[in-house]
């Protein structure tokens, strides 16, 4: 049964026995958590705010119907029996919710800021026009009539992306969370509205004109050209790029050849504090000192297939640096088995590590983690099973 992953911000409690199984201390209570069943029937474990938990327990039901029980693999009580607890059904607030129809006509429940609700209620509409929201079975318990979402039509602009698609953005060029519909009677002048076309409240959209200062041209590993800012982050609403000779590039907002444009310089990212990380598929990735992939990574080359160099120029020209292998910390890390049975390494709060170490187990029961390659090579650590912090429980009780 699928679960998804919110953070548990207390220290892990309890003892670990010789088998590496977490033992629950006497009187241990699980964190406050609830079971949420989405419109597709998928079971998700959420916190009291309805957000999926980072490292949720597995969920089981002997009958396939309530009650449902949650447990963490490898976690035993003092008698060696699995620790499990009954998990309550999530009942989210039905206040300050609105109905939003996206561009495909699909109804979505959003909050007052137009952001989709983490764990949206189910929807019903007896007449296809008036919609009701509820948590639970249709026609039972608490429900509420949803009003149509009416977002602000001020400080909105029309942006045409590289594919020609029209997008509504805010003053910073960020796409609007719940954008209004857009209409144009003549194909040139565009209007935005929330609701049915032709209704009273609407506004004429001006073309978005982003800043052309502090922009750079970045070519990714596939050769794709991207406009980035001074930190190497892709620009939210990038300008169009043109090149008359295939070598010198110009950026502009609007039609090609119009007056306001700027020549783009090549992006030159820092080559300090960069490391080479090989993920579980063997793919090479450039990461920073914390193991996070670099936003605009340099190109990587290797003359001998074992020593790697990074550069923001053509391979072998200009500034380059020898990349060292990434060595992540192996302290305060735990073994966590997700709902599909996959083993991952998490920190003390249950969050998956950004750059996962390799995991090995000579006997299939005791697990070791290493950033140095295979078993018994380099720096390694024996992994204990992850056990969530105890917390006063309202959404579940041990059984």
N, C-alpha and C positions, 0 to 999 in steps of 0.2 A: 504494500500500500504506500502510495507516494506521500512524502512530507516535504516541506520546504524549509529553508533555513531562516532571530533578533537577539539582541545580545543579552547575556546574563552577566551582570557586572560584579558578582561577588567571587570570593576565592572558593576553589574547590575544597570540599570538606570530606572527611572520612579517611579510612585507612586503605592500604593496598596489600593484598595477601601475596603469597609466593607465586601464584599464577598470574599476577598482574591484574586481578579483578578488583574493581573498586568495591569496598564494603561500606554500606550505608550505616552511618552512626545511628544509635538508638534514638527513636523519635524523629528521624529524618523526614522532612516533608518536601515534596517537589516544588519547583517554582510555580508561580501562578500562571497557568496556561489553560487553553481551551481548544476544543476541536471545532474546526470550521469546515462545513461542507459547501463547496462552491456550486454555482449553477450547473456545472458539468458533473457534480457528484464527487469530485475529487476531495479527499480528506486532507486538510492542512492543519498543523498545530500552530496556534497563534498565541500571543500574549494578550494582556487585558486591553491593549489598544487596537487589537485586531491585526497587528503586523505579524507576518510569519516569523518564527523563531529561527535563529542561526543554526543551532544544533538541536532540532526537535527530537523527542523520543520516537520510537516506533509505536505504532498503534495496532491493536489487535481487538477482535471481537469474536468470542466463541460462537455466537449465533449469527454474525453478520449484521446485527442490528444493535441499537443501544441496549445495555451499556457498553462503552468502549473503554479499553484499558491501554495505558501507555507504559513503556518500559525502555530502559537503556541496556543494550547488549553488554554483557560482561560485568554488570552491576549486581551484586548479591547482598543479601542481608546476612546477619550474624550466623544464621543457620545454613548459609550457602544456597538459599533459594532465590530465584530472580525477584528483584524488587519491581513491583508494578503498582499502578494506581488508577482508579477510575477517573476518567477525564470528562469534564462537563461540556455541554454544547455552548458555543460562543453565541452571544446575543448582543449585537452591536447597537449603538445608539441610532435612532431613526430621526434625530433632529439635525437641522442644517444640512440636509441632503437635497440634491436636485437631480433632475433628469436631463441628460444631455444627449443629443443625437449627433453622432460623428458624421463625417463626410459620406460614409457608406450607408447612413440611416440606422446604424446600430445604436440602440439605446444604452447609455452608460450612466451609472450613478456617480456624481461628482460632489465635492464639498463646495463651500461658498467661494473658494478660490479657483474653482474649475478643475481641481486635481482629482483624478479618479480615486475612489475610496479603496483603501488597502483590501479590506474584506467586504465587498459590496453585498447588500441584501439581494434577495431574489426579487424579481419583478413579476407582477401580474397585471393584466388589463382586460377586464370583461368586455369592453367595447372597442378596444384597439386605439383608444384616444386618451382615456384617463388611466394613469398608471399608479399602482400601489406597490410599496416596498415592504418586505417582511423578512424576518429571520425565523426560519422553521418551516413547517408545512403550510402550503397554501390554504388560506381560509381559516387558519387557527391563530389564536393569540393576537399579538400587537401588530398592526400594520398602519401605514401612513400614506396619504395621497401625496405623490411627488409633484412639485411645481417645476415648470420648465426652467432650465438654467438660463440666466440672462447676464452674460459677461459684459464688462465695460467695453465701449467702442471708442474710447479715447486713447490717444498715444499708440495707435495701431498703424502698421504700414504693410504695404504689399511687397513681397520679395519673390523674385523669380529665380529659382535655382538653376543649376547647370543643365538640367534636363528639360527646363522650360516650365516646370511645375510651379503653380502659384501657391505661396505660403504666406500666412499672416504672422508678422513678427512684432515684438515690442520695440521700444526706443533703443534697446541695446542690440537688436537684431536676433534675439532669442525667439524661437517659435512659441506662440501662445499655447498654453496648456490645453485649453478647450477653445479652439479657434472658431470665429464666427463663419457662417457660410458666406460665399462671395458670388456676386452676380455682376454681369456686365451686359447692358443693352446693345452696345455698339462694338464690343470687343476691345475697347481702348480705355474707357473709363470704368473703374471698378467700385462696387459698393459692398459693404459688409453689414450683416444683420444676424441677429439671433432670433430664430422663429421661421415662419413661413415667408417665402419670397413675396415682396410687394407690401409687406406690413409696414406700419408707420416708422418704427425706430430703426434707422440705418444711417450709415456714414460713408462718405466717399473716401476711399483709401488713397493716400499718396504713396509714391514709389519710395522704397527704403533706400537711403543713401548712407552707407556705412563709411567710416573713416578709412582713408587710404594711407594713413601714417603708421609707422612701426609694423609693417607687414612684410613677410618674407616668403620666398618660394622654397618649398621643401619637396624633394622627390623621394617617395617611399621605396621600399625594397622591390616593389613590383614595377617601379618606374613611373608610377602615377604622380602627377604634379598636384600639390596641395598648398594652399595659402595658410600660413601659420603666423602667430604673433611672436613677440620677442622672447617668450618662454617656450616656443615650439608647440604651443597648443593650437590645433586647428581652429580657424575663425568660425564662429557660429554660423554667420551668413557670409560666406566668402564672396569676394568680388569675382566677376568673370575674368578670365585670363586669355590674353591673345599674344601671339608672337609672329611677327612678319618674316623672320629669318630662321625660326626654330631654335634660336639660341638666346636671344634677348626677349624677356617676357614683360608684359604690361598688364596692370590690373585696372578694372573700371567697374563702376556700377551704372548700368544703363546699356545703351546700344554700343556696339563696337565702333570705334573711331570717333566717338563723341569727345568733347573737350576735356572733361575731368578724368585723368588717368595718371598712373604712376608706374615707373619702372621698378620691378621687383628684384631685390638682391637675393642671392642664394642664402638660405638659412645655415648658420654655423653654430651648432650646439656645442656645449661644453663636453670635452672628452675626459673630464676628471670624475673620479668616484663612480665609474661605470664598471660593470662586471658581466661576465658571460654566464648565462643560466641555461641549462639543458632541461627541458620539461620532460614529463613522463613518456611523451611520444618521440623524444630525441630531438625535438625542434630547438634550435639555438635562439635565445632571446637576450637582448641587452637590458639589464636591470640596474637600478640605482643601489645605494648602500642598504636600503631597506627591503630590497628584493622586489620592488615595484617596477613593472616594465616601463621603460623610458617612453615618454609621449611621442617624441619624434626621434626614434632611435637612429644611430649612425649605421652606415653600411659595415658589414663584417666580411673580412676576407682571411684566407689561410693558405699560405704557400705550401705547407707540408701536411695539412689536414689535421694538425694537432695544436699548433700555435695560432692564435687568432688576433687579428688587428681590427680596430674600428676607425672609420674615417667619415667625414662629411664632404669629402671630395671624391673625385674618381679614384678607384682603387689604386693604391701605390703612389698617389701624388698628394702633395700638400701635407697637412697635419694629420698624423695618425697616432694611435696609441695601442700598446699591447694590452689585451684584455685578460684579466685574471679570472679564474673560476669563482663563481659566487658561493660563499660559505655562510649560510644562514645560521642563526642561533638555534641550538637544540635544547635550550632550557625552557621549562614551563610549557612543554608541548605534550599533547596527548593523542591517543588513537581513538578515532571516532568512526563508527560504522553507520553509514547512512541507510535510508530505507531500502535501497536496492542491494545492500550488503557490501557496497564499495568501502574500502578502508581509506580514510583521509586523516591528515594530521591537523589538529586544531590547537588554538592557544587556550589559556586558562578560562577565557570567557566563552569558549565554544566556537569561535570564529575560525574558519579555515585559513591556514597560512597562505599568504600571497604567493610565495614560491615554495611549493611542497617539496620536502626532502624525499629521497627514495625510501621505500619500506621493504624490509625483508623479514622472513620468518623461516628459520631452519626446520622448525618442528610444526609449523602451521598454527601454533598457539601463542608463542612468545614472539613479539614483534620488535624490530629494531629500525631506527631511522638514521639516515646518513646523507650528507651532502657531498660525499667523496666518491660515490660510485657504488661498488658492490659491497656485499657483506664482509665484515672484518677488515675493511680498508678505511683508513683515515678516521676522521672524527665521527663518532656514532653514539647513539643512546638507546637504551631500552625504553620502549613506550608503555605507559600505563593507560588503561582505558579511561576515557573521559567520563566524568560524573558531574552532572550539573550542580550548581550551588543549591543548598537548601534554602527555602523561603516559605514564609507563611502562605499556605495554599488556600485559595478560595475556589479555584477552578478545577481542583482534583484532590482526591484523598487516597493515601496508601491503602491497599487492601491485602 
